[in-house]
Amino acid sequence: MPKGYLFYVIGSSGVGKDSILNEVKKKLFINDQFIFAKRFITRPNKDGNETHIELSIPDFNNRIDQKLFALYWEAHTNFYGIGIEIEYWLANGYHVIVNGSRAYKDIAALNYPNLKSILIDADKEVIYERLVERKRESQQLIDQRMQRNEKFEQMQFDHIIKNDSTIKEAVDSFLLYINSLVAIKL
């Protein structure tokens, strides 16, 4: 039975999830009880904001065959994985923070009873503006993302963070929630 919590963070494109996670990581770096799991993804890290390990599809499939992923899923024509080392960390009392997928949340919760889901969200208009400003996708793809985001409205989460204002407010909300479960040093 895991001793640590698995903080499973979910948020659609445009909500600022990577920016918030990067800031939370800076705040928790002195806390030796938290580990941020790296994601393995079959796409390049073009903008440098997201920190992941890029793998080819054959490399990714090989890691599945070798049972090197604790969690893995497919989204937006790419494959995402979290290394099996999180099981060691959790069993030894570390709290692990994972950048996850809404489609995989229920499966992850079945496998990890100490999972705490955190949704990072923003108003639809804010998300839409951020997606347009990024200039990564066509209008059709942006519209498809906005339609998929509506599925979040029916899902249940342990904590919801609204990122409509400042990153600082969102980070503070994240840290207050973690602190309600685990005493953290800041």
LUMVO-453072 format. One record per residue: x, z, y of N, C-alpha, C in turn; residue in three letters. Coordinates in pm, whole numbers, plus 32768, in hexadecimal, padded with zeros to 4 digits. Layout:
// LUMVO-453072
XZYXZYXZYALA
...
//
This chain:
// LUMVO-453072
805580007F8980008000800080598000807CMET
80427F9F80D880957F9A81508086801881A5PRO
80F4804281DF80F580B7823780E5808D82C9LYS
8110801382EA81097FE38373808E7F8E838BGLY
806F7F79840A80017F20843080347E91843CTYR
7FDF7E3384187FF87DA684327F9C7D7F84A5LEU
7FD67D6E851C7F8B7D4485927F857CAC8590PHE
7F0F7C7885757EF97BE985617EBB7BB285E1TYR
7F0B7B6B862F7EE37B3E86B57EB17AAE86AEVAL
7E3B7A9886E67DFA7A1686E27DD579EF8771ILE
7DDC7970878D7DB0793E880E7DBB78A78811GLY
7D5B7867884C7D5B77D588527DC277A388B6SER
7DE0772388AD7E3A76E5890E7E0376FA899ASER
7E5B772089F57E3377308A7F7E1377BE8AAAGLY
7E15781D8A4C7DF578A78A737E7178F68A9BVAL
7EE878BF8A837F6379038AAA7F9979618A3FGLY
7F75794789C37F9E799F8955803579AC894BLYS
807D793D894E810F79438942814E798E89B7ASP
811B79788A2E815079BF8AA481397A558A98SER
80C37A7C8A6A80A47B0A8A5980FC7B4689EDILE
81087B03897B815C7B37890E81ED7B45893BLEU
821E7AE6898882A87AEF89B982BB7B698A13ASN
82587B878A6782617BFC8ABF82527C7E8A71GLU
81F97C808A1081E97CF889BC826B7D148971VAL
82A97CAB894183297CBA88FA83927CFC8954LYS
83977CD389D283F67D0F8A3083DA7DA48A43LYS
835A7DC98A4683357E558A5B83527EAA89DFLYS
83457E6F896983557EBB88ED83E17EB388B1LEU
843E7E7188F684C27E5E88BA85097EE1889DPHE
84E97F4B88E5852A7FCD88CC84E88019885BILE
84777FE88829842E802A87BF845A7FF28738ASN
84A9803F86F184DE800E8672847580078604ASP
83F9802D86238391802885BD83417FA585BEGLN
835E7F4A861D83147ECC8627836F7E55860APHE
83387DF785BD83807D7B85A183227D0785BDILE
83537CA5860683077C2B862183307BC385B9PHE
82D27B9C856582EF7B3B84FB83007AB08538ALA
83667A6A850A837979DE85328317798784E5LYS
82EA791D8525829678BB84E182EB784284BEARG
82CF780A844B830A778C841F829E77228434PHE
82C076B7847E825C765284A1829775C7848CILE
8244756C845D827074E28445825D748B84C1THR
827F74BF85368280747085B282EF74A4860BARG
8322744D8662838D747886BD835874D78728PRO
83B2752A875B8394758487CA83BA753B884BASN
835C74EF8880837A749688F1838B74DE8976LYS
83357541898F833B757F8A14839175FD8A19ASP
83BF762E89A7841876A089A483D5772689B9GLY
8353772989D9830C77A889EE82EF77EE896BASN
82D3779F890582B477D78883833477E68832GLU
8343785687F283BC786B87A18396785F870ETHR
83BD77F086D183A577DF8643841877958603HIS
84197796857F847F774E8534844176CD8503ILE
847C765E852C844775DB8508847275B7847BGLU
841275898429842E755B83A183F174D2838CLEU
84317484833683F47407830C8386742982A7SER
832D73CC828E82C273E4822C82FC73FC81A1ILE
836173AF8173839B73D080EF83D9745C80EBPRO
841E748681568457750D815B83E875778156ASP
837D755C81A0830C75BA81A282D075C78116PHE
82B8755480D5827F7556804D82DC759C7FEAASN
835E758A7FFA83BE75CD7FA483B376657FB4ASN
83A27693802F839377248046831277588007ARG
82A977078007822E77307FC1824A773C7F2CILE
828976D67EF482AA76D77E648300774E7E3EASP
835B77757E9583B577E57E7A8376786D7E9DGLN
82F7786A7ECB82AD78E47EF182F579337F60LYS
832578E97FC3836C792680338313794480ACLEU
8292791E80A28235793C810E81D379A880E3PHE
81BE7A0A813B81547A6D812580CE7A31814FALA
80D179E281BA805A79A181F1807E79128215LEU
802378B581FA8038782C822B7FB277E58234TYR
7FAC778582917F31773D82AC7F5176B782ECTRP
7EEA766482F67EF475E283387E9775E583B1GLU
7EC675B184207E7475A484997EAA753484EEALA
7E5074E2851F7E737476857C7EE0741B8541HIS
7ED473F984C47F2F73A084797FBB73D88466THR
7FCE745A847E804F749B8467803A750F8406ASN
80A9753A83C980A575AB836E80F1761F83ACPHE
80BB7698839A80F0771283D5810777778365TYR
817477C1836C818F7827830881D078A28342GLY
81B77913830181F579938323824179C082A6ILE
82BF79E182B683157A04824582E97A7E81F8GLY
830B7A81817982E97AED811E83297B738146ILE
838F7B6F819B83D27BEA81C583747C4B820BGLU
83027C1B823E82A67C79828082747CE2821DILE
826C7CC0819F823E7D21813C82A17D95812EGLU
83217D77813283897DE0812F837C7E3781ACTYR
83707DF5822083667E3F829D82EE7E9D829ETRP
82787E69827781FF7EBA8274820C7F2F8212LEU
82427F15819C82527F7D813682B07FEB8163ALA
830B7FCA81BE836B802C81F0834480688276ASN
82C58058829B8290809B8310829E80548394GLY
82D37FDB839482DB7F8F841182517F548430TYR
82387F3F84B081BE7EFC84DC81E67E6E8501HIS
819E7E0E84C881C37D8284D6815D7D3B852EVAL
818F7CEE858D81397CA085E681497C0D85C0ILE
80D77BCE85A080D57B44856F80807AEF85CCVAL
80B17A7985EC80657A148635801979C585CBASN
7F9879E185BA7F4B79AD854A7EEC793D856BGLY
7E927925850E7E2E78BB85177DA478F484FESER
7D4478CC854F7CBB78FD853B7C8478D184B4ARG
7CA7785884887C73782584097CA778748392ALA
7D1778B783A17D57790083337D437998833ETYR
7D0279C583A77CF57A5583C27CB57AA1834ELYS
7C487A7083177C027AB982AD7C567AC1822EASP
7C9E7A57820E7CF67A5981997D687ABD81AFILE
7DA27ABA82257E0E7B1882457DDB7BA8823BALA
7D617BC2826B7D297C4982677D127C7881D7ALA
7CEF7C1D817E7CDF7C4180F07D647C6B80B4LEU
7DCE7C2680D97E537C4280A27E987CBA80E3ASN
7E717CDB815E7EB27D4681A97E487DA481E1TYR
7E287E0F81977DBE7E6A81C47DDC7EB18247PRO
7E5B7EB7826F7E7F7EF582EF7E857E8F8360ASN
7E457E1D834F7E447DB583B57DE67DDD8427LEU
7E187DCC84A07DC97DE185197DCA7D5E8567LYS
7D537D2385777D4A7CA185B97D3A7CB38650SER
7D867C6286997D837C65872B7D697BD6875BILE
7CFC7BC587A37CDC7B4487DE7D087B43886FLEU
7D547ADE88947D737AC689217D187A54894DILE
7CCB7A6C89B47C667A0D89DF7C6979FF8A78ASP
7C22799C8AA97C1179878B397B8E793D8B4CALA
7B5D793C8BC67AE378F18BE17AFA785D8BC4ASP
7A9078198B9D7A98778B8B777AD677358BE5LYS
7AB077528C627AE277028CD17B7977148CE1GLU
7BA9778E8CCE7C3877AB8CDA7C8577648C6BVAL
7C51776C8BF07C9377298B7F7C9976938B97ILE
7C2A765A8BC37C2575C98BDC7C8D75A08C44TYR
7C9475EA8CB37CF675CB8D1C7D8575D38CE7GLU
7DA276398C977E2976488C607E4D75D68C02ARG
7DEC75AC8BB17E07753D8B547E2174BB8BA0LEU
7DD674A38C097DE9742A8C5B7E7174308CA0VAL
7E9674A38CD77F1574B38D1F7F8F749E8CC4GLU
7F8374C08C457FF374B08BE78018741E8BD0ARG
7FB673C68BDB7FCB73358BCA800873148B41LYS
7FE0735E8ADA801273448A537FB472EC8A02ARG
7F3272EE8A277ECC72B089D27E7072568A23GLU
7E3071F989DD7DCE71A18A1C7D5071F18A3DSER
7CFB71B78A907C7C71F88AB37C28720F8A36GLN
7C2B71B089D97BDF71BE895C7C107237890CGLN
7C93724989017CC972BC88B77CAA734088FDLEU
7CAD733F89827C8A73B789CD7BF873DB89B3ILE
7BA0737789B57B127390899A7AFD73C6890DASP
7B48739288AC7B3E73C488227B6C7455881AGLN
7BD8747688607C08750288617B9F755E889EARG
7B61753289097AFC7585894A7A86759E88EDMET
7A5F7539889E79F2754B883F7A1975AD87D0GLN
7A9575A3879F7AC3760087367ACA768F876AARG
7AE8769F87EA7AF3772588247A6E7772881CASN
79FF7729881B797D776B8814796C77B98792GLU
79B77797872A79AE77E086AB79DE787086BALYS
7A35788B871D7A647913873579F079708757PHE
798A793A8795791C798D87C578D379D38753GLU
78D6799986D9789179D7866878EA7A338616GLN
796B7A31862C79C77A7F85DB79D27B0E860FMET
79F47B6985B37A097BF585D67A9E7C1285DEGLN
7AC57C6486407B517C8886547B5A7D1E866DPHE
7BCD7D57864D7BE17DE586687BF77E0086FCASP
7C307D9E87427C497DAE87D27C467D238812HIS
7C0E7D1B888A7C097C9E88D67C4D7CB3895CILE
7CA67C58897D7CEE7C5B89FC7CC27BE28A4DILE
7C907BF98AC57C6C7B8B8B1E7CE57B6B8B76LYS
7D127AF08B727D847AC58BC37D557A668C31ASN
7CFE7A988C867CCB7A498CF67D127A6B8D78ASP
7D577ADA8D7A7D967B098DF57E2D7AFB8DE9SER
7E737B6B8DE47F057B658DDC7F357B808D4ETHR
7FAA7B4D8D2F7FE97B688CAD7FFC7BFF8CA0ILE
80207C428D0C80377CD38D077FBB7D1D8CD5LYS
7F457CF88D077ECA7D3A8CDA7EB27D238C45GLU
7ECB7CA98C177EB87C888B8A7F1D7CD68B34ALA
7F997CDB8B6080017D258B167FDF7DBA8B12VAL
7FB07DF18B817F8A7E7E8B857F187E9A8B21ASP
7EB77E408B1A7E497E508ABB7E7C7E4F8A2CSER
7ED87DF38A0F7F157DE8898A7F5C7E6B8966PHE
7FAF7E9D89C27FFD7F1689A87FA47F92899DLEU
7F3A7F9A89EC7EDE800C89E27E9A800E8959LEU
7E757F9989287E367F9388A47E987FC18837TYR
7F117F8C883A7F737FB587D77F8C804C87E1ILE
7F98807D885B7FB1810B886F7F3E8163883CASN
7EC4812C88367E53817988017E5F818E876BSER
7EB4813D87297EC8814786987F5081828673LEU
7FB4816286C6803E818986AB807B81B8872FVAL
80B3822D873180F4825C87AC816F820687C6ALA
817281C9883D81E48172885F823081AC88D5ILE
82B1818E88D6830981B48946830E813F89A6LYS
82F581598A24830280EE8A88836081178AF5LEU
//
